[in-house]
Amino acid sequence: MGIPLGIEGIVNNAIKSDIYVAVNGCKIACATKALESLGIKPQKEVIVTEDMSIKKNKNYNSNEGFDELKANLESDYKEFSKI
């Protein structure tokens, strides 16, 4: 949330990163658009409703699919850290 809101500390930390992974909830791709608003192209984009087969359910307390998403991101991190 800090990037689209323009929170200075979060934006400054974001632009210092070497690797960018946009974790989008759906095809609207808000995380990707937030990064692109700073001129950042993510090296990887995940759309959890498609890539992880997690369905939108409006239950914001649900952890459904979290373990799969976490494992996917950890695997990506290991690959990117080799670069």
Summary of the structure (lengths in Angstrom):
residues: 83
radius of gyration: 13.5
end to end distance: 27.9
largest distance: 37.2
contacts: 197
relative contact order: 0.16
helix: 47%
strand: 10%
